[in-house]
Amino acid sequence: MKQITRITVPALVLVLGATGAQAACFVEYKAKRDNPLELFHDTVEVGGDCSTEDATARVREHLAREGLTLLKVLSVRKD
């Protein structure tokens, strides 16, 4: 049975080293965890460069520490 849940990562900005001088980037993504299959869809704020490549790398690294696999970045937008 597939379970769709929503994960929130409130400390993501701190984990990724964001500072007040940097523009905030909001990344909408889909991720999964296997055994049992869990699907996640969320939007998180990350610091640093707002390029798709940089934001994807930051989210992928953080999700891996949480035991999740990034499936797709849906959007990256600057605040």
BAMIDREN-290244 format. One record per atom (N, C-alpha, C): residue in three letters; atom name; x, z, y. Coordinates in Angstrom, 2 decimals. Layout:
! residues N
R  aa at      xx      zz      yy
R ALA CA       X       Z       Y
...
END
This chain:
! residues 79
R  aa at      xx      zz      yy
R MET  N    0.85    0.00   -1.19
R MET CA    0.00    0.00    0.00
R MET  C    0.88    0.00    1.24
R LYS  N    0.58   -0.86    2.15
R LYS CA    1.35   -0.94    3.38
R LYS  C    0.78    0.03    4.40
R GLN  N    1.65    0.77    4.97
R GLN CA    1.21    1.73    5.98
R GLN  C    1.83    1.32    7.31
R ILE  N    0.99    1.15    8.31
R ILE CA    1.48    0.78    9.62
R ILE  C    1.42    2.02   10.50
R THR  N    2.56    2.39   11.02
R THR CA    2.63    3.55   11.89
R THR  C    3.39    3.19   13.15
R ARG  N    3.40    4.09   14.05
R ARG CA    4.10    3.88   15.32
R ARG  C    5.17    4.95   15.44
R ILE  N    6.37    4.50   15.72
R ILE CA    7.48    5.44   15.89
R ILE  C    7.81    5.54   17.37
R THR  N    8.06    6.72   17.81
R THR CA    8.50    6.90   19.18
R THR  C    9.88    7.52   19.16
R VAL  N   10.70    7.08   20.06
R VAL CA   12.06    7.57   20.13
R VAL  C   12.30    8.03   21.57
R PRO  N   11.80    9.23   21.91
R PRO CA   11.88    9.67   23.31
R PRO  C   13.29    9.88   23.83
R ALA  N   14.24   10.16   22.95
R ALA CA   15.60   10.42   23.41
R ALA  C   16.48    9.19   23.33
R LEU  N   15.91    8.03   23.12
R LEU CA   16.70    6.82   22.95
R LEU  C   17.59    6.54   24.14
R VAL  N   17.09    6.78   25.33
R VAL CA   17.88    6.53   26.53
R VAL  C   19.13    7.40   26.53
R LEU  N   18.99    8.67   26.19
R LEU CA   20.13    9.56   26.14
R LEU  C   21.10    9.17   25.05
R VAL  N   20.59    8.81   23.91
R VAL CA   21.43    8.42   22.79
R VAL  C   22.25    7.19   23.12
R LEU  N   21.67    6.28   23.83
R LEU CA   22.36    5.04   24.15
R LEU  C   23.19    5.11   25.43
R GLY  N   23.22    6.27   26.07
R GLY CA   24.10    6.46   27.21
R GLY  C   23.62    5.82   28.50
R ALA  N   22.34    5.83   28.75
R ALA CA   21.82    5.26   29.99
R ALA  C   22.15    6.18   31.16
R THR  N   22.36    5.59   32.32
R THR CA   22.58    6.37   33.53
R THR  C   21.57    5.97   34.57
R GLY  N   21.41    6.79   35.58
R GLY CA   20.45    6.51   36.64
R GLY  C   20.78    5.26   37.44
R ALA  N   22.04    4.87   37.47
R ALA CA   22.45    3.72   38.25
R ALA  C   22.12    2.40   37.56
R GLN  N   21.85    2.44   36.28
R GLN CA   21.57    1.23   35.54
R GLN  C   20.07    0.95   35.54
R ALA  N   19.74   -0.33   35.52
R ALA CA   18.33   -0.71   35.45
R ALA  C   17.80   -0.41   34.05
R ALA  N   16.57    0.01   33.99
R ALA CA   15.97    0.30   32.69
R ALA  C   15.48   -0.99   32.06
R CYS  N   15.70   -1.11   30.78
R CYS CA   15.20   -2.25   30.01
R CYS  C   14.22   -1.72   28.99
R PHE  N   13.11   -2.40   28.86
R PHE CA   12.11   -2.02   27.87
R PHE  C   12.14   -3.07   26.76
R VAL  N   12.33   -2.60   25.54
R VAL CA   12.46   -3.48   24.39
R VAL  C   11.29   -3.23   23.45
R GLU  N   10.51   -4.26   23.20
R GLU CA    9.42   -4.19   22.23
R GLU  C    9.95   -4.76   20.92
R TYR  N    9.77   -4.02   19.82
R TYR CA   10.35   -4.45   18.56
R TYR  C    9.44   -4.13   17.38
R LYS  N    9.78   -4.76   16.24
R LYS CA    9.16   -4.44   14.96
R LYS  C   10.29   -4.02   14.02
R ALA  N   10.04   -2.98   13.23
R ALA CA   11.04   -2.48   12.28
R ALA  C   10.35   -2.06   11.00
R LYS  N   11.16   -1.79    9.96
R LYS CA   10.59   -1.35    8.69
R LYS  C   11.49   -0.32    8.04
R ARG  N   10.88    0.43    7.13
R ARG CA   11.59    1.34    6.23
R ARG  C   11.04    1.05    4.84
R ASP  N   11.93    0.92    3.86
R ASP CA   11.51    0.62    2.49
R ASP  C   11.31    1.88    1.66
R ASN  N   10.58    1.73    0.58
R ASN CA   10.36    2.75   -0.46
R ASN  C    9.83    4.07    0.06
R PRO  N    8.60    4.22    0.36
R PRO CA    7.56    3.20    0.40
R PRO  C    7.66    2.41    1.70
R LEU  N    7.12    1.23    1.68
R LEU CA    7.18    0.36    2.85
R LEU  C    6.42    0.98    4.02
R GLU  N    7.10    1.11    5.14
R GLU CA    6.47    1.55    6.39
R GLU  C    6.85    0.53    7.45
R LEU  N    5.88    0.10    8.23
R LEU CA    6.12   -0.85    9.31
R LEU  C    5.95   -0.15   10.64
R PHE  N    6.81   -0.48   11.59
R PHE CA    6.80    0.15   12.89
R PHE  C    6.75   -0.91   13.98
R HIS  N    6.01   -0.62   15.04
R HIS CA    5.93   -1.47   16.22
R HIS  C    5.97   -0.54   17.41
R ASP  N    6.94   -0.72   18.29
R ASP CA    7.09    0.21   19.41
R ASP  C    7.79   -0.47   20.57
R THR  N    7.74    0.17   21.70
R THR CA    8.49   -0.23   22.88
R THR  C    9.34    0.95   23.30
R VAL  N   10.63    0.71   23.49
R VAL CA   11.54    1.78   23.88
R VAL  C   12.32    1.36   25.12
R GLU  N   12.81    2.34   25.83
R GLU CA   13.62    2.11   27.02
R GLU  C   15.09    2.27   26.64
R VAL  N   15.90    1.30   27.02
R VAL CA   17.34    1.38   26.77
R VAL  C   18.08    1.13   28.07
R GLY  N   19.26    1.65   28.17
R GLY CA   20.10    1.43   29.35
R GLY  C   21.06    0.28   29.09
R GLY  N   21.85   -0.01   30.08
R GLY CA   22.86   -1.05   29.93
R GLY  C   22.33   -2.41   30.34
R ASP  N   23.04   -3.42   29.86
R ASP CA   22.70   -4.80   30.17
R ASP  C   21.33   -5.15   29.60
R CYS  N   20.53   -5.85   30.37
R CYS CA   19.18   -6.21   29.92
R CYS  C   19.15   -7.55   29.20
R SER  N   20.30   -8.02   28.74
R SER CA   20.28   -9.28   27.99
R SER  C   19.65   -9.02   26.62
R THR  N   19.06  -10.04   26.07
R THR CA   18.43   -9.91   24.76
R THR  C   19.44   -9.49   23.70
R GLU  N   20.64  -10.05   23.75
R GLU CA   21.67   -9.74   22.76
R GLU  C   22.09   -8.28   22.83
R ASP  N   22.34   -7.77   24.04
R ASP CA   22.78   -6.39   24.22
R ASP  C   21.68   -5.41   23.82
R ALA  N   20.47   -5.66   24.29
R ALA CA   19.35   -4.77   23.97
R ALA  C   19.07   -4.77   22.47
R THR  N   19.15   -5.93   21.83
R THR CA   18.94   -6.02   20.38
R THR  C   19.99   -5.21   19.63
R ALA  N   21.24   -5.33   20.04
R ALA CA   22.32   -4.58   19.38
R ALA  C   22.11   -3.07   19.53
R ARG  N   21.71   -2.63   20.71
R ARG CA   21.50   -1.20   20.94
R ARG  C   20.34   -0.66   20.09
R VAL  N   19.25   -1.40   20.05
R VAL CA   18.09   -0.96   19.27
R VAL  C   18.42   -0.99   17.78
R ARG  N   19.09   -2.05   17.31
R ARG CA   19.45   -2.16   15.89
R ARG  C   20.33   -0.98   15.46
R GLU  N   21.31   -0.63   16.28
R GLU CA   22.22    0.48   15.97
R GLU  C   21.45    1.80   15.88
R HIS  N   20.58    2.04   16.84
R HIS CA   19.81    3.29   16.84
R HIS  C   18.86    3.36   15.64
R LEU  N   18.17    2.27   15.36
R LEU CA   17.22    2.26   14.25
R LEU  C   17.94    2.47   12.92
R ALA  N   19.14    1.92   12.78
R ALA CA   19.92    2.10   11.55
R ALA  C   20.22    3.57   11.32
R ARG  N   20.53    4.31   12.38
R ARG CA   20.79    5.75   12.25
R ARG  C   19.53    6.49   11.81
R GLU  N   18.36    5.92   12.10
R GLU CA   17.08    6.53   11.71
R GLU  C   16.61    6.04   10.34
R GLY  N   17.42    5.19    9.69
R GLY CA   17.05    4.68    8.38
R GLY  C   16.08    3.52    8.43
R LEU  N   16.01    2.84    9.58
R LEU CA   15.09    1.72    9.77
R LEU  C   15.86    0.41    9.87
R THR  N   15.19   -0.67    9.54
R THR CA   15.76   -2.01    9.67
R THR  C   14.99   -2.76   10.75
R LEU  N   15.71   -3.27   11.74
R LEU CA   15.07   -4.05   12.80
R LEU  C   14.63   -5.38   12.22
R LEU  N   13.36   -5.70   12.38
R LEU CA   12.83   -6.98   11.91
R LEU  C   12.87   -8.03   13.01
R LYS  N   12.42   -7.64   14.21
R LYS CA   12.34   -8.62   15.29
R LYS  C   12.21   -7.92   16.64
R VAL  N   12.92   -8.45   17.62
R VAL CA   12.72   -8.02   19.00
R VAL  C   11.69   -8.98   19.58
R LEU  N   10.58   -8.42   20.03
R LEU CA    9.49   -9.24   20.56
R LEU  C    9.68   -9.57   22.03
R SER  N   10.21   -8.60   22.80
R SER CA   10.43   -8.86   24.22
R SER  C   11.44   -7.87   24.78
R VAL  N   12.13   -8.31   25.83
R VAL CA   13.03   -7.46   26.60
R VAL  C   12.68   -7.69   28.05
R ARG  N   12.32   -6.62   28.75
R ARG CA   11.98   -6.78   30.17
R ARG  C   12.62   -5.68   31.00
R LYS  N   12.97   -6.04   32.21
R LYS CA   13.63   -5.13   33.13
R LYS  C   12.58   -4.40   33.97
R ASP  N   12.83   -3.12   34.22
R ASP CA   11.91   -2.32   35.03
R ASP  C   12.13   -2.60   36.49
END
